[in-house]
Amino acid sequence: MVARSTLWGLLLYLCFTVTPATAASVDVGQASQWKEQLYQQTLFYKDDSQRMDVQQIAALQDGTDGFVSISQLDNPAQLTPAAWWSKTTLTNSSETHYSLRLILNPGSYFHSVNFYTQRDGQWIPSAHTLEGATTNEPTSKRLHWTGVNLAPGQSKTLLIRSTGVAPNKLAPYLYSEERFNEYVARNAIWDGLLLGGLLALGWTSILLALFARSRVFLVLGLLSLLTLLVEGIRRGYEKLDFIVNLVELSYRSPLVLSNLTLMLFVVFILEIARSEKVRLSLHKVWIGWAVYYAGLALISAFGDVYHVYWLADLHRPLFSLTLLATAVLFLRQNAPTRGLILAIAAFSLARASLIALESSGLLPESIASLSMGSLRMNPALALGSFLINLALFAGWIAYVGLQRRKALEKISQLQREENIRLTAEVARQTKALNEALQYADEKNRQQTQIVGYISHDLRAPLATIAGYTKLMEKNASAQQKLKLNAITRSVDYQLALIEDILGYASAELKPLSLSPEATELLDYLGEITQHATALSRQQNNSFHITVTQQIPKTVYLDGRRLRQVLLNLLSNAAKFTRNGEISLEVTATQLDSQWRLHFSVSDSGIGIYSEQQAKIFQEFGQLEAGQNNVNAGLGLGLYIAQSILRSMGSELSLDSSPNQGATFSFEFNVLADEQVVSWQAPQTLPLLGAIDLPLSHGLDLPAKTKDLTNNSANQNDTMIMPPLDRRQELANMARNGALTDMENWHSSMASQYPNCIEYLNSIQDAINRLDLHQVERLALNQIAPNQH
């Protein structure tokens, strides 16, 4: 019994291991329509040398050293650089003529394919022909196939040489003509949907990237276009010149583009994580995947592609698991596109599983029958990948729209808040500005009022001086008239200055008007010299004038305005210089039809700090109190001088430093007569003490003045006076020279104390005579008539 069992086991072993390598021929007459892969009916031979021709191959016998079935190959799924020969025999046992198509796996990337058929005892290459007639249909260019016509009872053997594909994908498909046409039409629709959708998606994404400035849309657009290239090459459309081959026809380019597509997909995942602020703990892993796929693309382009195919089978599951782990991170952090990332991860894992089943030969027939050839050609998987990309596109548009809407709402809220803040700030600033304007107007009014008061108080005594000077000229000698003329010129100049101040105070000075007239330059400079000499001696300064030897006799200019500028500068020099030197330098240069006059006023005084030099040319601009110990005045002199010079087409310049004095200079062109004269320095006035004019010098005052002076001491004996405290106010006003206040005091006392009219008249007479000492003496008189 044991021996019998052993014998049966041996027989079974021999049946399975010593099976002859002959495959049954395919009897096409058993069915009217064919749609079948001849997996078991095809024999294979491996040509490691890749040098055997078809005649040598045809001479091989079926068996161990020749053609064998797929089950007898070692690792048929392994891709090697050898040339593989496959042999298929077709027989027609029916009475019907058959027109058939023998097609190689459409989804495989063949390096080369050659079909051979035997005709008249010779093996010849078989093109895409039917009974020797060529066809120009596009399908013939996209697929590796050959046509076979079998008459009743006829049998044909076909040999196929291929490289670049593993033997488990070399079994051809047998299609009847009708089924083949149906396949072509159906796939044309699927291909059109897929490729057209990818093109539209890629182009739209790139346009949105340009308009929205979004890197996510840009990467998605590039990813869609690269996927379009890969799917087009996989379906053979590069042979129609729609898509350009990248490397070595259509063999290397799919691998290069596929790895670049995966690299861009990795970049896309990283961009989404960055945009949605997902803390991606697998960030370095994704960077590694990007570098890995970039390296595979380089190897696919320039290296051994067989290693790339081998690595692809290993990394595909790991990549899908990484994507799944990333989707979990998106879910945990509640990212907006978490659902889409999870769908992508699930699809990638399912696709990797199906490809693994296909490689091992375990793919269910229900799935494999959806397409002819590789699973990559399956329309369900291809359109599924496209729909995933489309969902990403739509989801990201929705996300970007949501982000923009939130941003607009936030911007609108910020604008409202900013408007409220700006409104409050404008109100506050407006209030502050109004207060500042009111303050400035009040200060300006006060300052203008002060200028008016001071100008009035200065003009009143000068008018009196001018009046008495004219009276004294009647009985004056020639020498005394010369002195009185100097007084008159000074008074006139001071009155002109006061008029300018009053004009400025009433806003009538701007712009300054010029009135050019013929001026004798020699006499004009002599007059300026007399003024400058008198001004310089006020603080024990010496004055020097330097003029070019030849000057025009008559020039046409506004002498009053130029005198105002020069005396202003000389007055400032005398004011800020003590026991020093003041000089005036005048240079006359003849031009074509004009003369250029250059004036320079220098002093050895206290100088001016650089930060103060621009300020002193402004309205009411004065030196700071800490820089000098003299009364700087109102600060209008240099401003008016600058205004005058600008109206004359010139500019006042300053060169000064602390304790080194100051130099003011300017120049302008004037018209002049042709006559030229030589400069001669004039005879200056005597010392100031010499121009004091007491009565003993023969200048008699009017009789009324003498009487008022002689009788003033006795007037108080018969006058009634206001109270002492009010008279003390008057004494202080007289001591301070406040003429306006004294006049106001007089008006007030006249209305309050009408019985003091005689006393008040004597006060008014003293005020009119500008005898402030007499006013003070009358105010402080303690004896009234009713007290005797």
PAMIVO-147099 format. One line per 3 residues: their letters; for each residue x, y, z of C-alpha. Coordinates in steps of 0.2 Angstrom, whole numbers, plus 5000, padded with zeros to 4 digits. Example, Ala and Ser with C-alpha at 12.3 -4.5 7.8 and 13.67 -1.06 7.14 Angstrom:
BEGIN
AS) 5062/4978/5039; 5068/4995/5036 .
This chain:
BEGIN
MVA) 5000/5000/5000; 5014/5012/5004; 5023/5007/4988 .
RST) 5008/5011/4978; 5006/5028/4986; 5024/5032/4983 .
LWG) 5022/5028/4964; 5007/5039/4962; 5016/5053/4971 .
LLL) 5031/5051/4959; 5019/5051/4944; 5011/5068/4950 .
YLC) 5028/5075/4952; 5033/5071/4935; 5017/5078/4928 .
FTV) 5020/5095/4935; 5039/5096/4933; 5042/5087/4917 .
TPA) 5027/5095/4907; 5033/5098/4889; 5035/5116/4884 .
TAA) 5023/5115/4870; 5008/5127/4871; 4992/5123/4862 .
SVD) 4988/5134/4847; 4973/5146/4848; 4959/5140/4838 .
VGQ) 4950/5156/4833; 4936/5147/4825; 4929/5142/4842 .
ASQ) 4922/5160/4844; 4915/5173/4833; 4922/5188/4843 .
WKE) 4938/5188/4852; 4944/5198/4867; 4957/5188/4877 .
QLY) 4975/5189/4882; 4984/5174/4876; 4993/5171/4893 .
QQT) 4994/5152/4893; 4995/5150/4874; 5011/5160/4872 .
LFY) 5029/5153/4873; 5044/5164/4878; 5063/5163/4875 .
KDD) 5076/5174/4883; 5090/5181/4872; 5103/5187/4884 .
SQR) 5115/5192/4870; 5102/5202/4860; 5110/5197/4844 .
MDV) 5100/5182/4838; 5090/5185/4822; 5073/5178/4818 .
QQI) 5080/5164/4808; 5090/5157/4823; 5075/5160/4834 .
AAL) 5063/5151/4822; 5075/5136/4822; 5073/5134/4841 .
QDG) 5063/5119/4848; 5050/5120/4861; 5058/5114/4877 .
TDG) 5071/5118/4891; 5083/5125/4878; 5070/5134/4868 .
FVS) 5053/5142/4870; 5045/5139/4887; 5029/5144/4895 .
ISQ) 5027/5158/4907; 5026/5146/4922; 5043/5139/4918 .
LDN) 5052/5156/4919; 5062/5161/4934; 5054/5177/4941 .
PAQ) 5045/5182/4926; 5041/5199/4933; 5059/5204/4934 .
LTP) 5065/5217/4921; 5081/5213/4913; 5091/5221/4898 .
AAW) 5089/5205/4888; 5079/5203/4872; 5063/5192/4874 .
WSK) 5055/5182/4860; 5037/5177/4861; 5028/5164/4850 .
TTL) 5010/5162/4847; 5001/5150/4834; 4984/5154/4828 .
TNS) 4973/5141/4819; 4956/5143/4810; 4946/5127/4811 .
SET) 4930/5135/4805; 4923/5138/4788; 4923/5157/4792 .
HYS) 4937/5170/4787; 4944/5179/4802; 4952/5196/4803 .
LRL) 4960/5198/4819; 4972/5210/4829; 4986/5204/4839 .
ILN) 4991/5218/4852; 5005/5219/4865; 5001/5226/4882 .
PGS) 4996/5245/4879; 5001/5251/4896; 5019/5245/4895 .
YFH) 5034/5255/4890; 5043/5245/4877; 5060/5250/4871 .
SVN) 5058/5241/4855; 5045/5229/4847; 5046/5219/4831 .
FYT) 5033/5207/4824; 5038/5193/4812; 5026/5181/4801 .
QRD) 5031/5167/4790; 5027/5169/4771; 5033/5158/4758 .
GQW) 5045/5149/4770; 5053/5166/4775; 5051/5175/4791 .
IPS) 5048/5193/4787; 5044/5209/4798; 5025/5211/4800 .
AHT) 5020/5229/4800; 5002/5236/4804; 4995/5227/4789 .
LEG) 4980/5217/4784; 4984/5206/4769; 4998/5217/4765 .
ATT) 4988/5233/4764; 4995/5247/4775; 4984/5258/4786 .
NEP) 4986/5276/4791; 4974/5275/4806; 4980/5284/4821 .
TSK) 4978/5269/4832; 4991/5260/4822; 5004/5273/4828 .
RLH) 4999/5272/4846; 4998/5253/4849; 5010/5239/4846 .
WTG) 5000/5227/4836; 4999/5217/4820; 4985/5211/4809 .
VNL) 4981/5193/4805; 4970/5186/4792; 4965/5168/4793 .
APG) 4956/5158/4780; 4946/5143/4784; 4958/5129/4789 .
QSK) 4973/5141/4789; 4986/5141/4803; 4999/5155/4807 .
TLL) 5014/5157/4819; 5019/5174/4824; 5036/5178/4833 .
IRS) 5038/5194/4843; 5054/5202/4848; 5053/5215/4862 .
TGV) 5065/5224/4874; 5062/5235/4890; 5047/5225/4897 .
APN) 5046/5210/4909; 5040/5194/4902; 5024/5193/4912 .
KLA) 5018/5208/4902; 5023/5201/4885; 5008/5189/4882 .
PYL) 4998/5197/4867; 4980/5201/4867; 4969/5194/4853 .
YSE) 4955/5205/4847; 4942/5202/4833; 4941/5217/4822 .
ERF) 4924/5222/4829; 4929/5221/4847; 4945/5230/4843 .
NEY) 4936/5245/4835; 4925/5246/4850; 4940/5246/4861 .
VAR) 4948/5260/4851; 4932/5271/4851; 4929/5268/4870 .
NAI) 4947/5273/4875; 4947/5288/4863; 4932/5295/4874 .
WDG) 4941/5290/4890; 4957/5298/4884; 4949/5314/4878 .
LLL) 4941/5316/4895; 4957/5313/4904; 4969/5322/4894 .
GGL) 4957/5337/4891; 4953/5338/4909; 4971/5338/4914 .
LAL) 4975/5351/4901; 4961/5363/4907; 4965/5360/4925 .
GWT) 4984/5364/4923; 4981/5379/4912; 4967/5386/4924 .
SIL) 4978/5383/4939; 4993/5392/4932; 4982/5407/4927 .
LAL) 4975/5407/4945; 4992/5407/4951; 4997/5422/4941 .
FAR) 4982/5432/4946; 4981/5426/4965; 5000/5425/4967 .
SRV) 4998/5408/4974; 5012/5395/4974; 5000/5381/4978 .
FLV) 4990/5385/4962; 5006/5386/4952; 5012/5369/4959 .
LGL) 4995/5361/4956; 4996/5368/4938; 5013/5361/4934 .
LSL) 5008/5345/4942; 4993/5343/4931; 5003/5347/4915 .
LTL) 5016/5334/4920; 5003/5321/4923; 4996/5326/4906 .
LVE) 5013/5322/4898; 5014/5306/4907; 4997/5300/4903 .
GIR) 4999/5305/4884; 5015/5296/4883; 5008/5281/4891 .
RGY) 4994/5280/4879; 5006/5282/4864; 5001/5300/4859 .
EKL) 5019/5305/4858; 5021/5295/4842; 5008/5308/4835 .
DFI) 5020/5322/4839; 5007/5330/4851; 5020/5328/4865 .
VNL) 5038/5329/4862; 5049/5314/4868; 5061/5320/4881 .
VEL) 5075/5306/4882; 5077/5291/4870; 5061/5291/4862 .
SYR) 5046/5285/4872; 5056/5274/4884; 5065/5285/4896 .
SPL) 5053/5300/4895; 5039/5291/4905; 5050/5287/4919 .
VLS) 5058/5304/4920; 5041/5313/4919; 5033/5301/4932 .
NLT) 5047/5304/4945; 5046/5323/4942; 5027/5322/4944 .
LML) 5029/5313/4961; 5042/5326/4966; 5030/5340/4962 .
FVV) 5017/5331/4972; 5028/5331/4987; 5031/5350/4984 .
FIL) 5012/5352/4983; 5010/5344/5000; 5023/5355/5008 .
EIA) 5015/5370/5000; 4998/5366/5007; 5005/5363/5024 .
RSE) 5014/5379/5024; 4999/5389/5018; 4987/5381/5031 .
KVR) 5001/5383/5044; 5001/5364/5048; 5015/5359/5060 .
LSL) 5021/5345/5049; 5032/5333/5060; 5036/5323/5044 .
HKV) 5043/5339/5035; 5060/5331/5034; 5053/5315/5028 .
WIG) 5044/5324/5014; 5060/5334/5009; 5069/5317/5008 .
WAV) 5055/5310/4996; 5057/5326/4985; 5076/5323/4984 .
YYA) 5073/5304/4981; 5062/5307/4966; 5073/5320/4959 .
GLA) 5087/5307/4960; 5076/5294/4951; 5072/5306/4938 .
LIS) 5091/5309/4934; 5094/5291/4934; 5080/5288/4923 .
AFG) 5087/5301/4910; 5105/5296/4911; 5107/5279/4921 .
DVY) 5101/5262/4921; 5082/5262/4920; 5081/5244/4926 .
HVY) 5086/5249/4944; 5073/5263/4943; 5059/5250/4939 .
WLA) 5066/5239/4953; 5066/5253/4966; 5048/5259/4961 .
DLH) 5041/5242/4967; 5049/5245/4984; 5045/5263/4987 .
RPL) 5027/5264/4981; 5020/5257/4998; 5031/5267/5009 .
FSL) 5026/5283/5000; 5007/5279/5002; 5010/5276/5020 .
TLL) 5019/5293/5022; 5005/5301/5014; 4992/5292/5025 .
ATA) 5002/5298/5041; 5002/5316/5034; 4983/5315/5032 .
VLF) 4981/5310/5050; 4992/5326/5055; 4980/5337/5044 .
LRQ) 4965/5329/5053; 4972/5331/5070; 4976/5350/5067 .
NAP) 4959/5353/5059; 4967/5359/5043; 4954/5366/5030 .
TRG) 4959/5353/5016; 4961/5338/5028; 4947/5329/5020 .
LIL) 4955/5330/5003; 4972/5325/5009; 4964/5310/5017 .
AIA) 4955/5305/5001; 4972/5307/4991; 4981/5296/5004 .
AFS) 4967/5283/5003; 4967/5283/4984; 4986/5282/4983 .
LAR) 4986/5267/4995; 4972/5258/4985; 4982/5261/4969 .
ASL) 4998/5254/4976; 4989/5239/4982; 4981/5236/4965 .
IAL) 4998/5238/4956; 5006/5226/4969; 4992/5213/4965 .
ESS) 4994/5215/4946; 5013/5212/4948; 5010/5196/4957 .
GLL) 4996/5190/4946; 4983/5191/4959; 4973/5205/4952 .
PES) 4954/5201/4951; 4947/5198/4934; 4933/5210/4937 .
IAS) 4946/5224/4938; 4958/5218/4925; 4944/5216/4912 .
LSM) 4940/5235/4913; 4955/5239/4901; 4967/5230/4890 .
GSL) 4985/5230/4896; 4993/5237/4912; 4982/5243/4926 .
RMN) 4989/5260/4923; 4978/5261/4907; 4963/5257/4918 .
PAL) 4951/5272/4915; 4944/5270/4932; 4961/5273/4940 .
ALG) 4966/5287/4928; 4950/5296/4930; 4950/5294/4948 .
SFL) 4967/5302/4949; 4961/5316/4938; 4946/5318/4949 .
INL) 4957/5319/4965; 4967/5333/4956; 4951/5342/4952 .
ALF) 4944/5340/4969; 4961/5348/4976; 4959/5362/4963 .
AGW) 4940/5365/4969; 4944/5363/4987; 4959/5375/4986 .
IAY) 4949/5388/4977; 4935/5387/4990; 4949/5388/5004 .
VGL) 4957/5403/4995; 4940/5411/4993; 4936/5408/5012 .
QRR) 4953/5416/5017; 4950/5431/5005; 4933/5433/5012 .
KAL) 4939/5432/5030; 4954/5444/5025; 4941/5456/5018 .
EKI) 4930/5456/5033; 4945/5459/5044; 4951/5473/5033 .
SQL) 4934/5480/5033; 4934/5479/5052; 4951/5487/5053 .
QRE) 4946/5500/5041; 4931/5504/5052; 4941/5505/5068 .
ENI) 4954/5515/5059; 4941/5527/5053; 4935/5529/5070 .
RLT) 4952/5532/5077; 4956/5544/5063; 4940/5553/5065 .
AEV) 4944/5555/5084; 4962/5560/5079; 4956/5572/5066 .
ARQ) 4944/5580/5079; 4958/5581/5092; 4971/5588/5080 .
TKA) 4958/5600/5073; 4954/5606/5090; 4973/5608/5094 .
LNE) 4975/5617/5077; 4961/5629/5081; 4968/5632/5098 .
ALQ) 4985/5635/5090; 4978/5646/5077; 4969/5656/5090 .
YAD) 4985/5657/5101; 4995/5662/5085; 4982/5675/5080 .
EKN) 4982/5682/5098; 5000/5683/5099; 5001/5690/5081 .
RQQ) 4988/5703/5087; 4998/5707/5102; 5014/5708/5093 .
TQI) 5006/5719/5080; 4999/5730/5094; 5016/5731/5102 .
VGY) 5024/5736/5086; 5011/5749/5083; 5013/5756/5101 .
ISH) 5032/5756/5099; 5031/5764/5082; 5019/5777/5088 .
DLR) 5030/5781/5104; 5046/5782/5093; 5037/5793/5080 .
APL) 5030/5806/5092; 5047/5811/5099; 5056/5811/5082 .
ATI) 5042/5822/5075; 5045/5834/5089; 5064/5833/5086 .
AGY) 5062/5837/5068; 5050/5852/5072; 5063/5860/5084 .
TKL) 5077/5856/5072; 5068/5866/5058; 5065/5880/5071 .
MEK) 5083/5880/5076; 5089/5881/5057; 5082/5899/5056 .
NAS) 5095/5906/5067; 5109/5893/5065; 5126/5897/5057 .
AQQ) 5133/5887/5043; 5143/5875/5054; 5128/5873/5065 .
KLK) 5116/5870/5050; 5128/5856/5044; 5126/5848/5061 .
LNA) 5107/5851/5061; 5106/5843/5043; 5115/5827/5050 .
ITR) 5101/5827/5064; 5088/5829/5051; 5094/5815/5040 .
SVD) 5094/5803/5055; 5077/5809/5060; 5071/5806/5042 .
YQL) 5079/5789/5042; 5071/5784/5058; 5054/5790/5053 .
ALI) 5056/5780/5037; 5060/5764/5047; 5045/5767/5058 .
EDI) 5034/5769/5043; 5040/5752/5037; 5036/5744/5054 .
LGY) 5019/5752/5054; 5016/5746/5037; 5022/5728/5042 .
ASA) 5010/5729/5057; 4995/5733/5046; 5000/5720/5033 .
ELK) 5004/5733/5020; 5023/5730/5018; 5022/5715/5007 .
PLS) 5028/5715/4993; 5040/5729/4995; 5040/5741/4981 .
LSP) 5055/5749/4973; 5056/5767/4965; 5073/5768/4956 .
EAT) 5079/5786/4953; 5096/5794/4948; 5108/5794/4963 .
ELL) 5125/5802/4965; 5134/5788/4971; 5149/5798/4978 .
DYL) 5137/5809/4989; 5127/5794/4993; 5141/5784/5000 .
GEI) 5147/5800/5010; 5130/5801/5018; 5131/5783/5023 .
TQH) 5148/5785/5030; 5142/5800/5041; 5128/5788/5048 .
ATA) 5140/5774/5050; 5152/5784/5060; 5139/5791/5072 .
LSR) 5132/5773/5074; 5150/5766/5077; 5154/5778/5091 .
QQN) 5140/5774/5102; 5150/5759/5109; 5167/5766/5106 .
NSF) 5169/5757/5089; 5180/5763/5074; 5173/5764/5057 .
HIT) 5182/5761/5040; 5175/5762/5023; 5184/5755/5008 .
VTQ) 5178/5759/4990; 5186/5754/4973; 5195/5769/4966 .
QIP) 5183/5771/4950; 5165/5771/4953; 5150/5777/4942 .
KTV) 5145/5795/4945; 5127/5792/4944; 5117/5776/4946 .
YLD) 5099/5772/4945; 5092/5763/4961; 5080/5765/4975 .
GRR) 5092/5775/4987; 5080/5775/5001; 5078/5756/5001 .
LRQ) 5097/5753/4999; 5100/5765/5013; 5088/5756/5024 .
VLL) 5098/5739/5021; 5115/5747/5024; 5110/5757/5039 .
NLL) 5101/5741/5046; 5117/5731/5044; 5128/5745/5051 .
SNA) 5116/5747/5066; 5117/5729/5070; 5136/5729/5069 .
AKF) 5137/5744/5080; 5124/5736/5092; 5133/5719/5094 .
TRN) 5151/5726/5094; 5160/5736/5108; 5177/5743/5108 .
GEI) 5180/5735/5091; 5180/5739/5072; 5166/5741/5059 .
SLE) 5169/5742/5041; 5160/5744/5025; 5167/5738/5008 .
VTA) 5160/5743/4992; 5166/5736/4975; 5160/5743/4958 .
TQL) 5163/5732/4943; 5158/5738/4925; 5149/5725/4915 .
DSQ) 5143/5727/4897; 5129/5740/4900; 5128/5739/4918 .
WRL) 5138/5740/4934; 5139/5727/4948; 5139/5734/4965 .
HFS) 5145/5723/4979; 5143/5729/4998; 5150/5720/5013 .
VSD) 5147/5725/5031; 5159/5717/5044; 5162/5719/5062 .
SGI) 5173/5711/5076; 5158/5708/5088; 5151/5693/5096 .
GIY) 5147/5683/5081; 5132/5672/5077; 5131/5653/5081 .
SEQ) 5128/5643/5065; 5111/5636/5072; 5105/5654/5074 .
QAK) 5110/5661/5057; 5095/5655/5047; 5083/5661/5061 .
IFQ) 5089/5679/5061; 5082/5681/5043; 5065/5676/5048 .
EFG) 5051/5688/5054; 5054/5692/5073; 5069/5682/5072 .
QLE) 5081/5687/5086; 5097/5681/5094; 5094/5670/5109 .
AGQ) 5096/5680/5125; 5111/5669/5131; 5121/5675/5116 .
NNV) 5121/5693/5119; 5118/5706/5133; 5110/5719/5122 .
NAG) 5093/5723/5117; 5091/5714/5100; 5075/5724/5095 .
LGL) 5060/5717/5087; 5069/5705/5075; 5062/5714/5059 .
GLY) 5078/5723/5053; 5086/5708/5044; 5070/5701/5038 .
IAQ) 5065/5718/5030; 5083/5720/5023; 5082/5702/5015 .
SIL) 5065/5706/5007; 5072/5722/5000; 5087/5714/4992 .
RSM) 5076/5700/4985; 5065/5712/4977; 5081/5720/4969 .
GSE) 5086/5703/4963; 5099/5700/4976; 5102/5689/4992 .
LSL) 5109/5693/5009; 5123/5681/5014; 5131/5679/5031 .
DSS) 5148/5673/5036; 5150/5672/5055; 5156/5661/5069 .
PNQ) 5155/5664/5088; 5167/5678/5095; 5174/5681/5078 .
GAT) 5162/5694/5071; 5151/5694/5057; 5151/5699/5038 .
FSF) 5135/5702/5029; 5137/5704/5010; 5126/5706/4994 .
EFN) 5127/5712/4976; 5116/5718/4962; 5117/5725/4945 .
VLA) 5112/5743/4941; 5111/5755/4927; 5123/5769/4927 .
DEQ) 5129/5784/4917; 5145/5783/4907; 5154/5796/4918 .
VVS) 5166/5788/4931; 5173/5797/4946; 5186/5793/4959 .
WQA) 5182/5789/4977; 5186/5802/4990; 5183/5798/5009 .
PQT) 5171/5812/5016; 5175/5822/5032; 5166/5813/5046 .
LPL) 5156/5821/5060; 5165/5826/5076; 5163/5816/5092 .
LGA) 5146/5815/5099; 5149/5827/5113; 5153/5840/5100 .
IDL) 5136/5840/5092; 5127/5843/5109; 5119/5860/5106 .
PLS) 5116/5869/5123; 5109/5887/5123; 5126/5894/5125 .
HGL) 5130/5889/5107; 5118/5902/5100; 5104/5891/5096 .
DLP) 5089/5900/5105; 5074/5889/5109; 5057/5897/5106 .
AKT) 5051/5909/5119; 5037/5898/5124; 5049/5884/5128 .
KDL) 5060/5896/5139; 5045/5902/5148; 5039/5884/5152 .
TNN) 5056/5879/5158; 5058/5895/5169; 5040/5895/5176 .
SAN) 5037/5876/5179; 5044/5877/5196; 5030/5889/5202 .
QND) 5015/5881/5193; 5011/5869/5207; 5008/5882/5219 .
TMI) 4991/5886/5211; 4986/5869/5204; 4974/5855/5211 .
MPP) 4982/5838/5208; 4974/5820/5207; 4978/5808/5222 .
LDR) 4996/5804/5225; 4995/5785/5220; 4988/5790/5203 .
RQE) 5002/5803/5201; 5015/5789/5205; 5008/5779/5191 .
LAN) 5012/5794/5179; 5029/5796/5187; 5033/5778/5183 .
MAR) 5026/5780/5165; 5037/5796/5162; 5052/5786/5169 .
NGA) 5049/5772/5157; 5045/5784/5142; 5028/5776/5139 .
LTD) 5020/5791/5130; 5005/5781/5125; 5001/5776/5142 .
MEN) 5004/5794/5148; 4991/5800/5136; 4979/5787/5141 .
WHS) 4982/5792/5159; 4979/5810/5155; 4962/5806/5147 .
SMA) 4957/5795/5161; 4961/5809/5174; 4952/5822/5164 .
SQY) 4936/5813/5165; 4938/5808/5184; 4945/5824/5191 .
PNC) 4938/5839/5181; 4944/5851/5194; 4962/5846/5191 .
IEY) 4961/5853/5173; 4975/5866/5175; 4987/5853/5182 .
LNS) 4982/5841/5168; 4985/5854/5155; 5003/5857/5162 .
IQD) 5006/5838/5161; 5000/5838/5143; 5011/5853/5138 .
AIN) 5026/5843/5146; 5021/5828/5136; 5020/5838/5120 .
RLD) 5037/5845/5123; 5043/5827/5127; 5050/5834/5143 .
LHQ) 5048/5818/5153; 5058/5824/5167; 5046/5839/5169 .
VER) 5032/5826/5169; 5040/5816/5182; 5043/5831/5193 .
LAL) 5025/5837/5191; 5019/5820/5196; 5029/5818/5211 .
NQI) 5026/5836/5218; 5019/5833/5236; 5012/5851/5238 .
APN) 4995/5856/5232; 4987/5874/5233; 4974/5868/5245 .
QH) 4988/5862/5257; 4996/5879/5259 .
